[in-house]
Amino acid sequence: MQPPPPAPDVVREALSAILVSPQFINAVRARRFLAHIVEQTLAGRTDGIKELVLGIEVFDRPSDFDPKVDTVVRVEAGKLRKRLEEYYSGEGAAATLRIEVPKGCYVPQFRFQPQPPELEIRRPASHPIGFAVGILALFLIAVSAWWTTHRFRAPEPPANPSIAVLPFLNLSADPTYGYFADGMTEELTGALSNAGGLRVAARTSAFYFKGKPADVQEIGAKLHVAFVVEGSVQKQGEQLKVTAQLIRTGDGYHVWSGSFERRLVDVFAVQQEIAGSVVSALQVKLTSAQDRRLKKIHTANQQAFDLYLKGKHELNSFAPGSLDRAERIFEQAIAADPAYALPYVGLAEVYWTTDIWSLRPANELAAKGSAAIHKALSLDDEIAEAHVVLATITARHEYNWPEAERQMRRALELNPSSAVGHHGLAHNVFAPQGRWQEALAESRIASELDPLSPMIAVGEPWLAHLEGRSTVAVQGFRRLLAANPNDMMALFGLSLSLKKQGDYPAALANFQQLQRQAPSAQTLAFIGWLQARVGNPAETRKILEQLLARSKKQFVSPACFVVLYMGLGDADSAFRYVELAREQQDSFLIFARTQDMWDPVRKDPRYLALLTKIGLSDEQLQKNQYRR
């Protein structure tokens, strides 16, 4: 009797473990290939798992691709099988479910691995004492052999190890130097991320433990890492003392430690030495390009570096006025060293974050962000974060999906451990185009790399919401809120998902709670839309008048008026603001294919024209598919 097929969630859990394993984390093609064929199989679309289709959909071959001439699918399938074999002979040896790609086809098979039976020791019928003595002798021989081999040698580090850089302690007399310790942590994280063969936990998750008592075993379990770097920074006048240690999370073993007392101007050399020592201790083999990036010093100007660290501290603080302060500080860093690329990236991130909160016109922010990021890339084309930001601007404001994907993949080529890169590829590139399987795979990789980030945690339920799997989305958002009732992103997602389900009273109550906790014009607009749905259009008009009056004094995104007029059923007024939103390059439009608000106008010629203008018409998406 054949065992029942495994549940899709069990298969996807096994897939996620494979995709973040050392054999796959840096293998972009293999990850994409495996995720595609697994999701196609789970969806019952095995007819499409053929060499011709795979060449076009997975390996970016043109529509006239001839598999007899171009053997890319067969070659990559061979490599994929080898990677799976290596995974199951090592890290995945104990996996209950195995995903296999048999030779001669590309449809994966899901096979439960029988657990080995417990070893049964048979006692001989006679001489029980002699048998016991023999067993004891064998045991002592084994212990002696182990002791001889291991007593003078620490266990070997695993291939392609995983690591997190914990926030360095600020031991300076002045507590305001905390920004410097945080900056050192981020710089070291960035340097190690550029080292191939290392999976580096994201800053957001590592900083979760700042100021919190936790042992390394707990940290390792929560961040899915085998090693951590921890240390301290003491800044006194022009002198700097830095200590650092590399610790194995499984048993607390100190693999390496170092202490550096230098002049402040030598901070760059200290960072480089720590990063190099960690890589050396873990026996990571780097290519020449990776070694060059690991040792790169972005500026020799200590003042510019210090200003950059202050700017990053403000950018990450989310305090009132922090974005304006960060913008000014990054500009000062640029003035101190115009050839220093990283402050330009920071400046672009300020504009990107400002746009997320719709605080200024999107086209103004996009233009400034684009100028800053192109300047950064002209100075240094190997900054992964710069390509992530450029891809984000290209997708959310220029609606150029092929170029956005190219830039995001370039970022991940430079830094496969970039959680924001995987997240951005999923949500800013794949999701607006309805490429759900690829989006889900990338979102899960981001979650593995940054497991404690609230922004990334909402990724999977948000994709379920956009795809129309509202029940799954509601369950996911509620799980996040149960763990953290103050998670505003999860509350916003839950409200939208309840709205999409048609549970308007519950959605309205949630949006009203969100508006009390974090007031915004966007939330107010959705409250107005829902008021119309529950039979209170007069309340919708009051909110409309309120926002129209506000827009005469300060910026209000045209998206708010699109939502309100759609709620009132006034398509003509709504499309006037749709056109204004498009002229302003508003990122609100990138989900025009997926948000239920557009349902009443999907056959309206103006809606179809909008999709064409933002590159999301059926015809354009079909062309993009063949370009891949």
PANU-479908 format. One record per residue (C-alpha): residue number from 1; x, y, z. Coordinates in steps of 0.2 Angstrom, whole numbers, plus 2048, in hexadecimal, padded with zeros to 3 digits. Each point is the difference from the previous one (the first is absolute). Layout:
N
PASE; nufi; xx; yy; zz
PASE; NUM; X; Y; Z
...
This chain:
628
PASE; nufi; xx; yy; zz
PASE; 1; 800; 800; 800
PASE; 2; 807; 811; 7FB
PASE; 3; 802; 80D; 80E
PASE; 4; 7F5; 810; 7FE
PASE; 5; 809; 80E; 7F7
PASE; 6; 808; 80D; 80C
PASE; 7; 7F6; 810; 804
PASE; 8; 805; 80F; 7F6
PASE; 9; 806; 809; 810
PASE; 10; 80B; 7F2; 804
PASE; 11; 808; 800; 7EF
PASE; 12; 802; 813; 801
PASE; 13; 808; 7FF; 811
PASE; 14; 80D; 7F3; 7F9
PASE; 15; 803; 80C; 7F1
PASE; 16; 803; 80F; 80B
PASE; 17; 80D; 7F6; 80A
PASE; 18; 809; 7FB; 7EF
PASE; 19; 800; 811; 7F9
PASE; 20; 809; 808; 80F
PASE; 21; 80C; 7F1; 802
PASE; 22; 813; 803; 7FB
PASE; 23; 7FE; 7F6; 7F0
PASE; 24; 7F2; 80C; 7FA
PASE; 25; 801; 811; 809
PASE; 26; 80D; 807; 7F3
PASE; 27; 7F9; 7F7; 7F1
PASE; 28; 7F4; 80B; 7F8
PASE; 29; 7FB; 7F5; 7F1
PASE; 30; 7FF; 7F0; 80A
PASE; 31; 7F4; 809; 80D
PASE; 32; 7F5; 807; 7F2
PASE; 33; 800; 7EF; 7F7
PASE; 34; 7FB; 7F6; 80F
PASE; 35; 7F3; 80C; 807
PASE; 36; 7F8; 801; 7EF
PASE; 37; 7FE; 7EE; 7FD
PASE; 38; 7FA; 7FC; 812
PASE; 39; 7F3; 80E; 800
PASE; 40; 7FA; 7FB; 7EE
PASE; 41; 7FE; 7EE; 806
PASE; 42; 7F7; 805; 810
PASE; 43; 7F4; 80A; 7F5
PASE; 44; 7FD; 7F1; 7F5
PASE; 45; 808; 808; 7F1
PASE; 46; 80D; 7F2; 7FC
PASE; 47; 7FB; 801; 7ED
PASE; 48; 80A; 811; 800
PASE; 49; 810; 7F8; 808
PASE; 50; 808; 7FC; 7EF
PASE; 51; 811; 805; 7F9
PASE; 52; 7F9; 80D; 7F3
PASE; 53; 7F5; 809; 80E
PASE; 54; 80D; 7FF; 80D
PASE; 55; 80D; 808; 7F5
PASE; 56; 7F5; 80F; 7FD
PASE; 57; 7F8; 802; 811
PASE; 58; 80F; 7FC; 80B
PASE; 59; 810; 803; 7F6
PASE; 60; 7FA; 810; 7F7
PASE; 61; 802; 7F9; 7EF
PASE; 62; 7F6; 808; 7F1
PASE; 63; 7F0; 7F9; 7F9
PASE; 64; 809; 7F8; 7F2
PASE; 65; 80B; 7F6; 80C
PASE; 66; 805; 7EF; 7F9
PASE; 67; 805; 7F3; 80D
PASE; 68; 809; 7F6; 7F3
PASE; 69; 80C; 80E; 7FD
PASE; 70; 801; 808; 811
PASE; 71; 802; 7F2; 80E
PASE; 72; 7FE; 80C; 80F
PASE; 73; 7F1; 7F7; 808
PASE; 74; 809; 7EF; 7FF
PASE; 75; 810; 807; 807
PASE; 76; 7F8; 80A; 80E
PASE; 77; 7F5; 7F0; 804
PASE; 78; 810; 7F6; 802
PASE; 79; 808; 80D; 80C
PASE; 80; 7EF; 801; 809
PASE; 81; 800; 7ED; 803
PASE; 82; 812; 801; 806
PASE; 83; 7FC; 80E; 80C
PASE; 84; 7F1; 7F6; 807
PASE; 85; 80C; 7F1; 802
PASE; 86; 80C; 80A; 80A
PASE; 87; 7F3; 808; 80B
PASE; 88; 7F8; 7EF; 804
PASE; 89; 811; 7F8; 804
PASE; 90; 804; 80F; 80C
PASE; 91; 7F5; 80D; 808
PASE; 92; 7F0; 7F8; 7FA
PASE; 93; 804; 7EE; 804
PASE; 94; 7F3; 7FF; 80E
PASE; 95; 7F2; 808; 7F5
PASE; 96; 7F0; 7F6; 802
PASE; 97; 7FA; 806; 7EE
PASE; 98; 80C; 800; 7F1
PASE; 99; 7FD; 809; 7F0
PASE; 100; 808; 7F7; 7F2
PASE; 101; 802; 804; 7ED
PASE; 102; 801; 7EF; 7F8
PASE; 103; 80C; 7FE; 7F1
PASE; 104; 7F6; 801; 7EF
PASE; 105; 7F3; 80C; 806
PASE; 106; 7FE; 811; 809
PASE; 107; 7F1; 7FD; 80A
PASE; 108; 805; 7FE; 812
PASE; 109; 7FB; 7F2; 80B
PASE; 110; 7FC; 801; 813
PASE; 111; 806; 7F1; 80A
PASE; 112; 7FF; 7FD; 812
PASE; 113; 810; 7F9; 807
PASE; 114; 7FE; 7F1; 80B
PASE; 115; 809; 803; 811
PASE; 116; 80D; 7F2; 803
PASE; 117; 7FB; 7F3; 80D
PASE; 118; 808; 801; 811
PASE; 119; 80F; 7F5; 801
PASE; 120; 7FC; 7F0; 808
PASE; 121; 80F; 7F8; 80A
PASE; 122; 7FE; 7ED; 800
PASE; 123; 808; 7F7; 80F
PASE; 124; 808; 7EF; 7FD
PASE; 125; 7F7; 7F2; 809
PASE; 126; 810; 7FC; 80A
PASE; 127; 80E; 809; 808
PASE; 128; 7F6; 810; 806
PASE; 129; 80F; 807; 80A
PASE; 130; 80C; 7FE; 7F2
PASE; 131; 7F4; 809; 7F4
PASE; 132; 7FE; 80F; 80C
PASE; 133; 813; 801; 802
PASE; 134; 802; 800; 7ED
PASE; 135; 7F3; 80E; 7FF
PASE; 136; 809; 80A; 80D
PASE; 137; 811; 7FE; 7F8
PASE; 138; 7F9; 806; 7EF
PASE; 139; 7F8; 80F; 809
PASE; 140; 811; 805; 808
PASE; 141; 809; 7FE; 7F0
PASE; 142; 7F3; 80C; 7F7
PASE; 143; 802; 80D; 80E
PASE; 144; 813; 7FF; 800
PASE; 145; 800; 802; 7ED
PASE; 146; 7F4; 80F; 801
PASE; 147; 80A; 808; 80E
PASE; 148; 810; 7FE; 7F6
PASE; 149; 7F9; 808; 7F1
PASE; 150; 7F6; 80F; 808
PASE; 151; 809; 805; 810
PASE; 152; 80C; 80C; 7F8
PASE; 153; 7F4; 806; 7F2
PASE; 154; 7F0; 80A; 7FF
PASE; 155; 7F2; 7F8; 7F5
PASE; 156; 802; 805; 7EE
PASE; 157; 7F4; 80E; 7FA
PASE; 158; 7F3; 7FB; 7F4
PASE; 159; 801; 804; 7EE
PASE; 160; 7F7; 811; 7FB
PASE; 161; 7FC; 804; 813
PASE; 162; 7F2; 80B; 806
PASE; 163; 804; 80F; 80B
PASE; 164; 7F9; 810; 808
PASE; 165; 809; 80F; 806
PASE; 166; 7F8; 806; 811
PASE; 167; 7FF; 812; 804
PASE; 168; 811; 805; 807
PASE; 169; 800; 808; 812
PASE; 170; 804; 812; 802
PASE; 171; 80C; 801; 80E
PASE; 172; 804; 812; 7FD
PASE; 173; 7FE; 80C; 80E
PASE; 174; 7F4; 80A; 7F5
PASE; 175; 7F0; 7F6; 7FD
PASE; 176; 7FC; 80A; 7F0
PASE; 177; 80E; 7F6; 7F8
PASE; 178; 7F4; 7F2; 7FF
PASE; 179; 7FE; 805; 7ED
PASE; 180; 812; 7FC; 7FE
PASE; 181; 7FF; 7EE; 807
PASE; 182; 7F0; 7FD; 7F6
PASE; 183; 808; 806; 7F1
PASE; 184; 80F; 7F5; 802
PASE; 185; 7F4; 7F1; 802
PASE; 186; 7F8; 805; 7F0
PASE; 187; 810; 802; 7F6
PASE; 188; 806; 7EF; 806
PASE; 189; 7F0; 7F8; 7FB
PASE; 190; 801; 808; 7EF
PASE; 191; 812; 7FB; 7FE
PASE; 192; 7FC; 7ED; 804
PASE; 193; 7F1; 800; 7F5
PASE; 194; 80B; 804; 7F1
PASE; 195; 80A; 7F0; 805
PASE; 196; 7FA; 7F2; 7F5
PASE; 197; 7FC; 7F0; 80A
PASE; 198; 7FA; 809; 80F
PASE; 199; 7ED; 801; 804
PASE; 200; 7FF; 810; 80A
PASE; 201; 7F0; 804; 80B
PASE; 202; 7F9; 811; 7FC
PASE; 203; 803; 80F; 80B
PASE; 204; 7EE; 802; 805
PASE; 205; 7FF; 7EE; 808
PASE; 206; 812; 802; 808
PASE; 207; 7FB; 811; 808
PASE; 208; 7F1; 7F8; 808
PASE; 209; 80C; 7FA; 80E
PASE; 210; 807; 811; 803
PASE; 211; 7FF; 802; 813
PASE; 212; 7F7; 7F0; 803
PASE; 213; 807; 7F2; 80A
PASE; 214; 802; 7F0; 7F5
PASE; 215; 80C; 7F2; 7FF
PASE; 216; 808; 7FC; 7F0
PASE; 217; 7F7; 7EF; 7FE
PASE; 218; 7EF; 80A; 801
PASE; 219; 807; 80D; 7F3
PASE; 220; 806; 7F2; 7F5
PASE; 221; 7EF; 7F7; 800
PASE; 222; 7F6; 810; 7FD
PASE; 223; 80B; 807; 7F2
PASE; 224; 804; 7EE; 7F8
PASE; 225; 813; 804; 801
PASE; 226; 80E; 7F5; 806
PASE; 227; 80C; 80E; 805
PASE; 228; 7FE; 811; 807
PASE; 229; 80C; 80F; 801
PASE; 230; 7FF; 80B; 810
PASE; 231; 80B; 80E; 806
PASE; 232; 802; 811; 807
PASE; 233; 806; 811; 7FB
PASE; 234; 808; 80D; 80B
PASE; 235; 803; 811; 7F9
PASE; 236; 80A; 80D; 80A
PASE; 237; 806; 80F; 7F7
PASE; 238; 80B; 7FB; 7F1
PASE; 239; 802; 7EE; 807
PASE; 240; 7F6; 7F1; 7FC
PASE; 241; 7FF; 7EF; 809
PASE; 242; 7F6; 7F2; 7F7
PASE; 243; 7FE; 7EE; 806
PASE; 244; 7F8; 7F2; 7F7
PASE; 245; 7FD; 7EE; 801
PASE; 246; 7F9; 7F2; 7F5
PASE; 247; 7F5; 7F4; 80A
PASE; 248; 7F8; 7EF; 7FA
PASE; 249; 7EE; 801; 805
PASE; 250; 7FE; 7ED; 803
PASE; 251; 80C; 7FF; 80F
PASE; 252; 807; 812; 803
PASE; 253; 811; 7FB; 7FA
PASE; 254; 80B; 810; 7FD
PASE; 255; 807; 7FD; 7EE
PASE; 256; 80A; 810; 800
PASE; 257; 802; 810; 809
PASE; 258; 809; 810; 7FE
PASE; 259; 804; 811; 808
PASE; 260; 805; 80F; 7F7
PASE; 261; 806; 811; 807
PASE; 262; 803; 80C; 7F2
PASE; 263; 7FE; 813; 7FC
PASE; 264; 7EE; 804; 7FA
PASE; 265; 806; 803; 7EE
PASE; 266; 805; 7EE; 7FF
PASE; 267; 7EE; 7FA; 803
PASE; 268; 7FF; 7FA; 7EE
PASE; 269; 80F; 7F5; 802
PASE; 270; 7F9; 7F9; 810
PASE; 271; 7EF; 7FC; 7F7
PASE; 272; 80A; 7F7; 7F2
PASE; 273; 80A; 7F6; 80C
PASE; 274; 7F1; 7FA; 80A
PASE; 275; 7F7; 7FB; 7F0
PASE; 276; 810; 7F7; 7F9
PASE; 277; 803; 7F7; 811
PASE; 278; 7EE; 7F9; 800
PASE; 279; 801; 7FA; 7EE
PASE; 280; 810; 7F8; 804
PASE; 281; 7FB; 7F8; 810
PASE; 282; 7F1; 7F8; 7F7
PASE; 283; 80B; 7FB; 7F2
PASE; 284; 7F5; 808; 7F2
PASE; 285; 808; 800; 7EF
PASE; 286; 7FD; 810; 7F7
PASE; 287; 802; 804; 7EE
PASE; 288; 80C; 80E; 7FB
PASE; 289; 7F0; 80C; 7FE
PASE; 290; 7F9; 7FB; 810
PASE; 291; 810; 802; 809
PASE; 292; 802; 812; 7F8
PASE; 293; 7EE; 804; 806
PASE; 294; 804; 7FA; 811
PASE; 295; 80F; 80B; 802
PASE; 296; 7F9; 80F; 7F7
PASE; 297; 801; 811; 80A
PASE; 298; 7F3; 80B; 7F9
PASE; 299; 808; 810; 807
PASE; 300; 810; 806; 808
PASE; 301; 7F7; 80F; 807
PASE; 302; 7FC; 7FD; 813
PASE; 303; 7F4; 80F; 801
PASE; 304; 7F6; 7FA; 7F1
PASE; 305; 7FF; 7EE; 808
PASE; 306; 7FB; 807; 810
PASE; 307; 7F2; 80A; 7F8
PASE; 308; 7FA; 7F1; 7F6
PASE; 309; 7FE; 7F6; 810
PASE; 310; 7F6; 80E; 808
PASE; 311; 7F5; 801; 7F1
PASE; 312; 7FD; 7ED; 800
PASE; 313; 7FC; 801; 813
PASE; 314; 7F3; 80D; 7FC
PASE; 315; 7F9; 7F7; 7F1
PASE; 316; 7FD; 7F0; 80B
PASE; 317; 7F9; 809; 80F
PASE; 318; 7EF; 803; 7F9
PASE; 319; 7FF; 80F; 80D
PASE; 320; 7F6; 810; 7FC
PASE; 321; 80A; 80A; 7F4
PASE; 322; 80D; 7F3; 7FD
PASE; 323; 7FE; 7FF; 7ED
PASE; 324; 803; 813; 7FF
PASE; 325; 80F; 7FF; 80B
PASE; 326; 807; 7F1; 7F7
PASE; 327; 7FF; 809; 7EF
PASE; 328; 80A; 80F; 807
PASE; 329; 80D; 7F5; 808
PASE; 330; 803; 7F6; 7F0
PASE; 331; 801; 810; 7F6
PASE; 332; 80E; 806; 80C
PASE; 333; 809; 7EF; 7FE
PASE; 334; 7FF; 803; 7ED
PASE; 335; 807; 811; 802
PASE; 336; 80F; 7F9; 80B
PASE; 337; 804; 7F3; 7F2
PASE; 338; 7F7; 801; 7F0
PASE; 339; 808; 7F0; 7FA
PASE; 340; 7F8; 7F6; 80E
PASE; 341; 7F2; 7F5; 7F9
PASE; 342; 7F7; 7FA; 80F
PASE; 343; 7F9; 811; 806
PASE; 344; 7F7; 802; 7EF
PASE; 345; 7F9; 7EE; 803
PASE; 346; 7FA; 806; 811
PASE; 347; 7F8; 810; 7F8
PASE; 348; 7F7; 7F6; 7F3
PASE; 349; 7F9; 7F5; 80F
PASE; 350; 7FA; 80F; 808
PASE; 351; 7F6; 805; 7F1
PASE; 352; 7FA; 7EE; 7FE
PASE; 353; 7FA; 7FF; 812
PASE; 354; 7F8; 811; 7FF
PASE; 355; 7F6; 7FA; 7F1
PASE; 356; 7FA; 7F0; 809
PASE; 357; 7F7; 80C; 80D
PASE; 358; 7FA; 80B; 7F1
PASE; 359; 807; 810; 808
PASE; 360; 805; 809; 7F0
PASE; 361; 7FC; 7FE; 7EE
PASE; 362; 806; 7EF; 7F9
PASE; 363; 807; 807; 7F0
PASE; 364; 80B; 80D; 80A
PASE; 365; 806; 7F3; 80B
PASE; 366; 803; 7F3; 7F2
PASE; 367; 80A; 80D; 7F6
PASE; 368; 80B; 805; 80F
PASE; 369; 802; 7ED; 805
PASE; 370; 805; 7FC; 7EE
PASE; 371; 80D; 80D; 7FF
PASE; 372; 808; 7FB; 810
PASE; 373; 800; 7EE; 7FC
PASE; 374; 807; 802; 7EF
PASE; 375; 80E; 80B; 807
PASE; 376; 804; 7F2; 80D
PASE; 377; 801; 7F3; 7F2
PASE; 378; 80B; 80B; 7F6
PASE; 379; 80C; 800; 80E
PASE; 380; 7FE; 7EE; 805
PASE; 381; 7F6; 7F4; 7F6
PASE; 382; 802; 7F2; 80C
PASE; 383; 7F5; 806; 80F
PASE; 384; 7F2; 7F4; 801
PASE; 385; 7F5; 80C; 80A
PASE; 386; 801; 80C; 7F2
PASE; 387; 7FA; 7F4; 7F3
PASE; 388; 7F1; 7FC; 80C
PASE; 389; 7FB; 812; 801
PASE; 390; 802; 803; 7ED
PASE; 391; 7F5; 7F0; 7FD
PASE; 392; 7F3; 807; 80C
PASE; 393; 7FF; 811; 7F8
PASE; 394; 800; 7F8; 7EF
PASE; 395; 7F1; 7F5; 805
PASE; 396; 7F6; 80B; 80B
PASE; 397; 801; 810; 7F7
PASE; 398; 806; 7FD; 7EE
PASE; 399; 7F6; 7F0; 7FE
PASE; 400; 80E; 7F8; 7F6
PASE; 401; 7FF; 7EE; 806
PASE; 402; 80E; 7F7; 7F6
PASE; 403; 80D; 80D; 805
PASE; 404; 7FA; 7FF; 812
PASE; 405; 802; 7EE; 800
PASE; 406; 811; 801; 7F8
PASE; 407; 806; 80C; 80D
PASE; 408; 7F9; 7F6; 80E
PASE; 409; 809; 7F0; 7FA
PASE; 410; 810; 80A; 7FE
PASE; 411; 7FE; 805; 813
PASE; 412; 7FE; 7EE; 805
PASE; 413; 80F; 7FA; 7F5
PASE; 414; 80A; 80C; 80A
PASE; 415; 7F8; 7FC; 811
PASE; 416; 7F6; 7F0; 800
PASE; 417; 7FD; 803; 813
PASE; 418; 7F6; 810; 7FC
PASE; 419; 7EF; 7FE; 808
PASE; 420; 7FA; 810; 7FA
PASE; 421; 806; 7FB; 7EE
PASE; 422; 7F6; 7EF; 801
PASE; 423; 7F1; 809; 808
PASE; 424; 801; 80E; 7F3
PASE; 425; 800; 7F4; 7F2
PASE; 426; 7F1; 7F7; 807
PASE; 427; 7F5; 80F; 804
PASE; 428; 806; 80E; 7F4
PASE; 429; 803; 7F6; 7F1
PASE; 430; 7F8; 7EF; 800
PASE; 431; 7EF; 804; 809
PASE; 432; 7FA; 80E; 7F6
PASE; 433; 802; 7F5; 7F0
PASE; 434; 7F7; 7F2; 808
PASE; 435; 80F; 7F4; 801
PASE; 436; 7FA; 7F8; 810
PASE; 437; 80B; 7F1; 801
PASE; 438; 810; 809; 7FD
PASE; 439; 7FB; 80E; 80C
PASE; 440; 7FC; 7F3; 80E
PASE; 441; 811; 7F7; 7FE
PASE; 442; 809; 811; 801
PASE; 443; 7F6; 806; 80F
PASE; 444; 804; 7F0; 809
PASE; 445; 812; 802; 7FD
PASE; 446; 7FF; 812; 807
PASE; 447; 7F7; 7F9; 810
PASE; 448; 80E; 7F3; 802
PASE; 449; 80E; 80E; 7FF
PASE; 450; 7F6; 80C; 80B
PASE; 451; 7F4; 7F6; 80B
PASE; 452; 7FD; 80E; 80D
PASE; 453; 7FC; 80E; 7F4
PASE; 454; 7EE; 806; 801
PASE; 455; 800; 807; 7EE
PASE; 456; 806; 7EF; 7F9
PASE; 457; 7F5; 7F6; 80B
PASE; 458; 7F0; 807; 7F8
PASE; 459; 807; 7FB; 7EF
PASE; 460; 7F8; 7EF; 7FF
PASE; 461; 7EE; 805; 806
PASE; 462; 801; 810; 7F5
PASE; 463; 803; 7F5; 7F1
PASE; 464; 7F1; 7F5; 804
PASE; 465; 7F6; 810; 802
PASE; 466; 805; 806; 7EF
PASE; 467; 7FE; 7EF; 7F7
PASE; 468; 7EE; 7FF; 807
PASE; 469; 803; 7F3; 80D
PASE; 470; 7F8; 80B; 80E
PASE; 471; 7FD; 7F2; 80D
PASE; 472; 812; 7FB; 800
PASE; 473; 805; 813; 801
PASE; 474; 7F4; 803; 80E
PASE; 475; 807; 7F2; 80A
PASE; 476; 812; 805; 7FD
PASE; 477; 7FD; 812; 805
PASE; 478; 7F7; 7FB; 810
PASE; 479; 80E; 7F4; 804
PASE; 480; 80C; 80F; 7FF
PASE; 481; 7F5; 80B; 80A
PASE; 482; 7FE; 7F3; 80E
PASE; 483; 813; 800; 801
PASE; 484; 801; 813; 7FF
PASE; 485; 7F0; 80A; 802
PASE; 486; 809; 810; 7FC
PASE; 487; 805; 7FA; 7EE
PASE; 488; 7F8; 80E; 7F6
PASE; 489; 805; 7F8; 7EF
PASE; 490; 7F7; 7F0; 805
PASE; 491; 7F1; 809; 806
PASE; 492; 7FF; 80A; 7EF
PASE; 493; 801; 7EF; 7F7
PASE; 494; 7F3; 7F8; 80B
PASE; 495; 7F4; 80F; 7FC
PASE; 496; 803; 7FF; 7EE
PASE; 497; 7FE; 7ED; 7FF
PASE; 498; 7EF; 801; 80A
PASE; 499; 7FB; 80D; 7F4
PASE; 500; 804; 7F5; 7F1
PASE; 501; 7F6; 7F2; 809
PASE; 502; 7F1; 80B; 800
PASE; 503; 800; 801; 813
PASE; 504; 7FE; 813; 800
PASE; 505; 7FB; 803; 812
PASE; 506; 80F; 7F7; 807
PASE; 507; 80B; 808; 7F3
PASE; 508; 7F9; 811; 805
PASE; 509; 803; 7FD; 813
PASE; 510; 812; 7FB; 7FC
PASE; 511; 804; 80F; 7F5
PASE; 512; 7F8; 80B; 80E
PASE; 513; 80C; 7F8; 80D
PASE; 514; 80F; 803; 7F4
PASE; 515; 7FB; 812; 7FE
PASE; 516; 800; 803; 812
PASE; 517; 811; 7F8; 803
PASE; 518; 808; 807; 7F0
PASE; 519; 7F6; 80E; 7F7
PASE; 520; 803; 801; 7EE
PASE; 521; 7F6; 807; 7F0
PASE; 522; 801; 7EF; 7F8
PASE; 523; 7F8; 7F7; 80F
PASE; 524; 7F3; 80E; 800
PASE; 525; 7FC; 7FD; 7EE
PASE; 526; 7FD; 7ED; 802
PASE; 527; 7F4; 805; 80F
PASE; 528; 7F7; 80B; 7F4
PASE; 529; 7FF; 7F2; 7F3
PASE; 530; 7F9; 7F4; 80D
PASE; 531; 7F3; 80C; 807
PASE; 532; 7F9; 801; 7EF
PASE; 533; 7FF; 7ED; 800
PASE; 534; 7F7; 7FE; 810
PASE; 535; 7F3; 80D; 7FB
PASE; 536; 807; 810; 806
PASE; 537; 805; 80A; 7F1
PASE; 538; 7FE; 810; 809
PASE; 539; 80F; 7FC; 80B
PASE; 540; 80A; 7FC; 7F0
PASE; 541; 7FC; 812; 7FA
PASE; 542; 805; 807; 810
PASE; 543; 811; 7F8; 7FF
PASE; 544; 802; 805; 7EE
PASE; 545; 7FC; 812; 804
PASE; 546; 80D; 7FF; 80F
PASE; 547; 80E; 7F9; 7F5
PASE; 548; 7FC; 80D; 7F2
PASE; 549; 802; 80E; 80C
PASE; 550; 810; 7F8; 807
PASE; 551; 807; 7FF; 7EF
PASE; 552; 800; 813; 7FE
PASE; 553; 80C; 801; 80E
PASE; 554; 80B; 7F1; 7FF
PASE; 555; 803; 7F1; 7F4
PASE; 556; 7F3; 7F3; 800
PASE; 557; 802; 7F1; 7F4
PASE; 558; 7F4; 800; 7F1
PASE; 559; 7FE; 7ED; 804
PASE; 560; 7F5; 806; 80F
PASE; 561; 7F4; 808; 7F5
PASE; 562; 800; 7F1; 7F4
PASE; 563; 7FB; 7F5; 80E
PASE; 564; 7F2; 80C; 807
PASE; 565; 7F8; 803; 7EF
PASE; 566; 801; 7ED; 7FC
PASE; 567; 7F6; 7FE; 810
PASE; 568; 7F3; 80C; 7FB
PASE; 569; 7FF; 7F8; 7EF
PASE; 570; 805; 810; 7F7
PASE; 571; 80C; 7F8; 7F3
PASE; 572; 802; 811; 7F6
PASE; 573; 807; 809; 80F
PASE; 574; 80A; 7F1; 805
PASE; 575; 809; 7FF; 7EF
PASE; 576; 804; 812; 800
PASE; 577; 80A; 7FC; 810
PASE; 578; 807; 7F0; 7F8
PASE; 579; 807; 80A; 7F2
PASE; 580; 808; 80C; 80D
PASE; 581; 807; 7F2; 80A
PASE; 582; 808; 7F9; 7F0
PASE; 583; 807; 811; 7FB
PASE; 584; 808; 801; 812
PASE; 585; 806; 7EE; 7FE
PASE; 586; 7F7; 7FA; 810
PASE; 587; 804; 7EE; 805
PASE; 588; 7EE; 7FE; 805
PASE; 589; 7FD; 7FB; 7EE
PASE; 590; 80B; 7F1; 7FF
PASE; 591; 7F3; 7F5; 808
PASE; 592; 7F2; 805; 7F4
PASE; 593; 7FE; 7EE; 7FA
PASE; 594; 7FF; 7F9; 811
PASE; 595; 7F6; 80B; 80C
PASE; 596; 7ED; 7FD; 801
PASE; 597; 7FC; 813; 800
PASE; 598; 802; 7FF; 7ED
PASE; 599; 7F4; 7F3; 7FD
PASE; 600; 7F1; 80B; 7FB
PASE; 601; 80A; 808; 7F2
PASE; 602; 80B; 7F2; 7F9
PASE; 603; 7F6; 801; 7EF
PASE; 604; 801; 813; 7FF
PASE; 605; 80C; 805; 7F2
PASE; 606; 808; 80C; 80B
PASE; 607; 805; 7F2; 80C
PASE; 608; 807; 7F6; 7F1
PASE; 609; 80A; 80F; 7FA
PASE; 610; 807; 802; 812
PASE; 611; 807; 7EF; 800
PASE; 612; 808; 803; 7EF
PASE; 613; 808; 810; 806
PASE; 614; 808; 7F7; 810
PASE; 615; 805; 7F1; 7F6
PASE; 616; 7F4; 7F4; 808
PASE; 617; 7F4; 7FC; 7F1
PASE; 618; 7FE; 7EE; 7FC
PASE; 619; 80A; 802; 7EF
PASE; 620; 80E; 809; 809
PASE; 621; 802; 7F3; 80D
PASE; 622; 800; 7F2; 7F3
PASE; 623; 80E; 809; 7F7
PASE; 624; 80A; 802; 811
PASE; 625; 7FD; 7ED; 802
PASE; 626; 809; 7FC; 7F0
PASE; 627; 80E; 80C; 804
PASE; 628; 804; 7F7; 810
